[in-house]
Amino acid sequence: MFVKQNIIEFKKTLPKEITLVAVSKTKPISDIQEAYDTGHRIFGENKVQEMVQKYKVLPKDIEWHMIGHLQRNKVKYMAEFVNLIHGVDSLKTLKEINKQAKHHDRIINCLLQVRIAQEETKFGLTHNEIEEILNSEEFKNFENIRITGLMGMASFTSDKEQVTHEFQSLKDFFNKLNNNKFFNFQLSTLSMGMSGDYQIAIANGSNMIRVGSKIFGERNYIS
Ligand SMILES: *Cc1c(COP(=O)(O)O)cnc(C)c1O
């Protein structure tokens, strides 16, 4: 009952235009089912194997989002069903996603991850690297992927100004790409904000938040 009440109450506080990815990593099937039973359909995982196991036993109308750092050799396991891959951070990974999507005769939606945090440990591309990818001939020939937006993770800090600044920089870059007549596509999704900073993210232009512990409770980490 805990998850059910949490997700219902949490969604009531969100503006309607915000898409909630309920991050269920490390949490049992029963928790996801509880959230599902309230009508929620979008769930995020950060490990491919775990997502595949959950996909197999849960209802097939769930939209599965891969939010974690991606290892290229794992793409094939989720290519059949994954709905959105948030953390794409190289042309090589895009190439592999395109190949596996083609194999399953699908188009896979991807977000490019932008490095906005100061922390060395956080993944992501620089603005230049993203423009390089989007301009590359190789990218233009990928027929089985669609870049639908950008994703970013702010620094893990209590300094709200810094977090605000990082989210703003991502929103500015998102607008810049959308105003660039050079690219013949529009980005619609800006994935930023987690349990600790989603309010700041929304205030700064996020339209997709990835929230785990606020819905499912704290995680007991081994990984
Ligand atoms: C775990 C995770 C989240 C959710 O974190 P919470 O703090 O539990 O909301 C969001 N995004 C990514 C990339 C994650 O790995």
The ligand as an SDF file (V2000), in Angstrom:
LIG
                    3D

 15 15  0  0  0  0  0  0  0  0999 V2000
   18.6390    6.1600   -9.6480 C   0  0  0  0  0  0  0  0  0  0  0  0
   18.4710    7.1870  -10.6760 C   0  0  0  0  0  0  0  0  0  0  0  0
   17.4300    8.1370  -10.5880 C   0  0  0  0  0  0  0  0  0  0  0  0
   16.4430    8.2120   -9.4530 C   0  0  0  0  0  0  0  0  0  0  0  0
   17.0670    8.5560   -8.2520 O   0  0  0  0  0  0  0  0  0  0  0  0
   16.2330    8.9770   -6.9550 P   0  0  0  0  0  0  0  0  0  0  0  0
   17.1520    9.8800   -6.2300 O   0  0  0  0  0  0  0  0  0  0  0  0
   15.9560    7.7170   -6.2220 O   0  0  0  0  0  0  0  0  0  0  0  0
   14.9920    9.6400   -7.3920 O   0  0  0  0  0  0  0  0  0  0  0  0
   17.3230    9.0500  -11.6250 C   0  0  0  0  0  0  0  0  0  0  0  0
   18.1650    9.0570  -12.6750 N   0  0  0  0  0  0  0  0  0  0  0  0
   19.1580    8.1670  -12.7790 C   0  0  0  0  0  0  0  0  0  0  0  0
   20.0540    8.2280  -13.9680 C   0  0  0  0  0  0  0  0  0  0  0  0
   19.3580    7.2160  -11.7900 C   0  0  0  0  0  0  0  0  0  0  0  0
   20.3600    6.3260  -11.9130 O   0  0  0  0  0  0  0  0  0  0  0  0
  1  2  1  0
  2  3  1  0
  2 14  2  0
  3  4  1  0
  3 10  2  0
  4  5  1  0
  5  6  1  0
  6  7  2  0
  6  8  1  0
  6  9  1  0
 10 11  1  0
 11 12  2  0
 12 13  1  0
 12 14  1  0
 14 15  1  0
M  END
$$$$
